[in-house]
Amino acid sequence: MTEPITRPVSMELNTGIVIAGAYADKVRRTLFAQLKDLMKTNKDFAREIARASAELNRILYHILVESVRIEKGDAVRIRVKYSVDNTANRIVFDYDSLKLEVFRRVNDEEVSSIARKILEEKLEEVKKQYATLPSREEAEKILKGEVVELEKPMVPETREDVLGSVKSIDLLGETITGGYLFKIKGSEDQSIGIMTLEPSDRGVLIDALILSNGKGFRYLKISEMGKELLAENPDLILKELQGVKPAELGAKEVEELIREKTSMSI
């Protein structure tokens, strides 16, 4: 009788958005989490996971640190496909599939300078534009999160508008990387997004994805508060996000990111 052929198992490592200074640890933890079932049947396989993660992290160091010259305050996302050959007990990365995204941190002084410039140029104009009250009908629509055309055009949706539509943040469970996953609900108790709390070397990374009026918004913030404290007090998370300028993304991109985060839950 012919023995069955053991074929390599194909998988993908996806770190999600992580602070650059912590990407190496995230790579190791994600790989261990994805292959924990194999370690249960082969305890020595942990050595191979350690070897493979060290190999990948060395390549990433040459790319991200030495060549791209990322800083610890930047954020990155690393995705790469790999296969596990159960016969040879070997992890093989498909480096042709390696995808790296780098999100630069904007210098605080640069942000302050831009803010001062915009305040000088636009503050009086905006105050005049919103000097009068909307009608009751318009106010009701605005409070529901609808886009309303007043006599003067409304400014683009701001971070206050988006966060103002959040009714609650509900804990869904833990992630495979040691963080927490939350569902974000809107004013009508509908799901409008996903948020994670992930530990990093500088604190806790808050990563919130929200869909509002056909647009996608992403909030990233490093909090000095403890992960458990934030998880038990969602209102503190909203306070931490106040003042954070969200990145505006396409709705489809945010939907894909939400699916990725949901798949990382335990």
N, C-alpha and C positions, 0 to 999 in steps of 0.2 A: 504493500500500500504506500502511495506517494505522500510524503509529508507536505502540508500546505506551506506556500511561500509566505514569509513574513514581510510585508511591504512597509516602507517608511511611512510614518504618520506625519502629515503636513499640518502645520499650525502657524499662527501669527502672533508675534509679541507686539503689544501696543502699550506704551507707557502712559498714554493720555498726556494732558498738559502737566508739566512738572517743572519746578524751579531748577534752573540749570545746575546749581550746586549740588543737587540731589539726584541727578539723572542716573548715575551709576548704581546707587542703592536701589532705585526704582526698577532698573533693568533686572537686577538680581532677584528682588522680591517678586516681581511679576513672573519671571521664569520659574522660580520655585513654586509659586501658586498654581501656575498652569500645569506643572508636571508633578504635583504632589501625589497623584494616584499612582504614578510609576514608581515613586519612592517607596510607597507602601509595599509593593511587590518586589522591589529591588533596592534595598537600603543603600547599597554602594553607589546607586545612580546619583546620589547627592553630590558625589565627587565630580561626576561628569557635568552636572548643572553648574557647579562652581567653576569648572574649567571653561565651559562654553560662555558663561556670563563674563568671565575675565577676558576672554578673547574678544567678544563684542565690545566690551567697555574700552579696551585698548584701541580698537579701530575708531570708536566714537571720540576718544580723547584726541587722536591725531586729527580728526575732522573738525570737531566742535571747538576744542580748546586751542590747539596749535594753529589751525588754519582759519576757521571762522572767527576765532577769538571771542567766544561768548563770555559774558560776565556772570557772576553768581546771581545777580538780580534779574537776569533774563529768564525767559521760560522756553522750554523746548518740548516737542513731541516726537517720539521715536517709534517707527513702525518697521518691522522686518519679518519676513516669512522664514520659517525654518522647518526642518524635518527631523523626526526622531527614528533612528534605525534601531528597532528593538533587538535585532540579532547582534549588531555590533555594539549596542549600548552607547550610541554616539549621537550628538546633536550637531546638525549641519545647517548653518545659516545660508540663506539665499541672498547674498549681498547685492545682487542685481535688483532685488525688490526693496532695498533699504530706502526709506523715505524719512527725511528730517525736516522739521519745521522749527524755526527760531522766532520768538516773539521778544523784541527788544524792549527793555524798560526805558521809559522816557525820564530824563534827568529832572529832578524836582525843580531846579532853578529854571530850566527851559519851560516847564509847564507854568510856573508862576509868571514868567515873563510874557508868555502868550496870553495868560488870563488877564494880566494888567492891560495889555494892548487891546484885547477885545472889549474889556470894560470901558476903556477910554473911547473906543470907536462906536460901540453898539448899545451901551447901557441906556442912554437917554432915548434912543430910538425905540428900544424894546419897552421901556417904561411907558412911553406915549402910546405904543401899540396896544398895551394892556391896561390902559388907564381907566377904561369904562367896564362895567360889569356885563357879562353876557346875559341874554334873555334866559328865563327859567328853562325853556325847552333846550336851548343850547347848553346850559349848565348841566342838565340831566344827562345829555349825550356825552358831554366831556367827562363827567364823573363815571360813566359806564366804560370809558376808554375809547369812545368813538372819535374819529377825526371829524372836526366841525370847522367849516369855513366861515369865519367871521367877516366883518366888513373889511378888515385888513387880514391878510393871510397869516395863519398861525406859523410859528417857528417850527422846525422839525422836532419830532418827539425827543424829549430829553430823558435823562436817567431818572429824574424824579417821577415823570409820568409812568415809566416802566415799573419802578419799584412801588409806586403808589397803587398799581393794579394787583399787587401781591396780597392775598388774604391770609394765607398760612403756609408754613413750611413743615412738612410732615416727614418724620424719619421712616425710611423704608427698610434700612438694615445696614450691614457692614459691607465693605468692598474687599476684594481679594488682596488689595495692597495695604490693608490696615486702616482704611478710612471709613467714612460714613456716607451713605447715599440718601438724599431727600427728594421728595416730590414737592414742586412748587404749585400752589393752587391760586386761581384768580378770584375776582370779586364774586363770581357766580358759582364758586366751588368747583370749577373745572380745572383740569390739569393744564398748566401753561409752561411748565419747564421742569428741569432737573438740576440739582445742586450736589456737589460733593465737598467733603472736608477731608483733605489729605495731609498727613504729617510731612514736614520738610525740615531741613537743617536750620531754617530761619524762623520757623513757627508753623502755623497751620495754613495751608493754601485753600482759600475759599474759591470755588469755581462754579458760577451759576450761569445756566443757560435758560433764556426766557424767550418765548414767542409771543409777540404782541402786535396786533393789527397787521398781520402778514409780514412782519419784520422779525429778524432774529437778533438778540442781544447777548453778549457774553461779558460777565463781570469776573475779574480776577483780583484777588486781594490776599496778601499775607497778613495774618492776624497773630498778634502776640498772645492772645488768649488761648487757654488750653482747649484741646479738641473735645474733651468730655464736657467742659463747661458750655461750649458753643452748641454741642449736640443737645444738651438738656435745656437750652434757652435760645430757641430760634430767633426771638426778637433781637438778641444781641448780634446775630448774623446780619440782619437787616441794617442795624446801626453801623456795623463795620463796613457795609457796602455803600452807605451814604457818602457822597463825595467822590465815589469811584466813577470814572468815565468809562462807560461800557464800549466795547468794540461792536460795531453794527455789522452783522453777517447776513448772508442769504438764509432764507427760511429753510431751504433744503439742507444747507450745510449744518445748521443748528439741529435739525431733525436727525441727521446722521450722527452728530456728536452725542445727542441724547441717547440714541440706540447703543452707541459704544459704551457710554457710562452705565447704562442699565445692564449691559452684558457683563460688567465687571463686578456686579453684586454677588454676594455669597448666597 
